[in-house]
């Protein structure tokens, strides 16, 4: 019966037996897995824990770089601009209201990538044009390269504009794991066509190192946002930190917003301003979509979002920097003071405004330090780690900013002399004009009269300049003279300096260095006399010259430098020396009393030290342009970014107290010559560290017609074009012809377009 019973049990319940066997099998498999897992799984857990600890303190960095957005082109500065997302992020984070960038695209982007001033990268002059064989220096590390070394996954979406003449210049060779965007400076938002002058046009949209064909008709801001979200979706935020540079083309020209974004601004009379505001709204929507993706995919709680413009706005094309002075391409505040904020849950002090001095070069050391890197591994940085300033509100380590020194930018105007008279009036005397003799006679008579009335008085220093070109070398000097200057300018005047120039006491002779010599007006030891410059007086003056000149300069004196001359009846001499970068020239011989710095004020330069800002040369159009005012006819981007601006007053030195006068309406150069001297010393100090300017002519091989209609690298890796160019840009013939044609048209049609712009109906877009 047992066998039968057993047989019936097996026969009657086959599903139960099958389940039992399956349970035993899975139980044994689970036990075996548990036995084998501790050995393998313990190691994996420890590795995963170590990996997590390594990256848990490294935040995800999202850097959003906007093109040509002005100080008055964001909602929290101007309520007429609708940017609710940007306003909210800025209000919940830290607004950077004393933040500076460069006046045009390439310099700002190069300083963001390298953390170094333009004078240390050779990109002092203008932008990198599409046909120029130039890019970031190959020997310098970049921000994405440093973050890659720290374990970051690096991606870039948008505008590059840092050169692409060879593959080594591409973003993927400069530290980015992936790149999607344009390589040139200005691209059509729908067709992705880019031009470098009439007839030199090509397609410019790239995916990594290849041309991304087939995207015509898709709006670039939307397309770049979609790619940024795709990058966020495909990355695991818990496994590896992310650095994403979203460099939007907006709001750069051409003004091509979708029509749906223009409707909210239909009441704006200025058509260009209406379209520009609509493009700001497209940027606002793009930032909203990116921040939504950060929250959706788990990045937000451990992320730092940085928003920054690359330069000031161009009022020609609808932008606004009001109430700041100047515009894009100038060194006035409107061209260099940028819109920026930081939004992050990691900020210790949020919902505030920071007025500490910051610069775009500071992002390199700040983000490397935030990622746990060692800043000392990148020698030669000009930026500072300012994370404690942004996050905790501590004082900024930055006390000064060198905006730029551009030795190739000198106005074509004749020799000018800037004289600070006892009345404080700046008199400009261009040589070769009929006005010169009249002004000179009047000034001579006026000066003699003052000398008769006040025989003991002494006028302020005198600056004489010339437009004679420098002999700039294109190779770094082997030896650099050690500066013996007061590196920290004293912005507070001494008791003697605080007195007016017409009642200064007589200075006493001393030999305690250039600082005391500049303050007291004493001279250096006598040397053989040379040709006298300036106005005649009863006393004899000599200006000795040190032997730091090229061979061509040894035959005759060079009048292309600034000479500080203090007028009085006593005999004085002021030593002068050239500030050059020529290779092979001997440094100045050491002297017991170092001479005061000499600076050619025709050279375009700008520096900010503390509250003071000094500009020399031609800083660009210095006007204040209210919103919705079309000051002139808009031109092509290559003319707007490279125009040779002419100063309306032929003036070469400006000084402003930016803290007290942020709109640069009161020039204090004549009232504070002591501060001018100190800042000129700083310019001379920085210029000794400058590398030669590299600004080669266009290469005809870059023409897209030779590359199936696209802008692509055109130089082989084994070719070295840097050896055959000497930093001198040769303009094409079409530029001169175009100027002749457009000059008359501009004069005739400017008033017409101004009237047409104001009478335009709001419903017409």
Helices and strands as residue ranges (DSSP letters): H 2-12, H 14-56, E 60-66, H 84-92, E 94-96, E 99-100, H 105-114, G 118-120, H 143-149, E 153-159, G 167-169, G 171-173, E 178-182, E 193-195, E 201-203, E 206-207, E 210-211, H 220-234, E 242-247, H 259-262, G 263-265, H 271-296, G 300-302, E 303-309, G 315-317, H 333-336, E 340-343, E 352-354, E 358-359, H 362-370, G 375-377, H 387-392, E 400-406, E 417-420, E 426-427, H 434-453, E 462-464, H 495-498, G 501-503, H 513-520, G 551-553, E 604-609, E 612-616, H 637-640, E 653-657, H 673-688, G 700-702, G 704-706, G 721-723, H 733-759
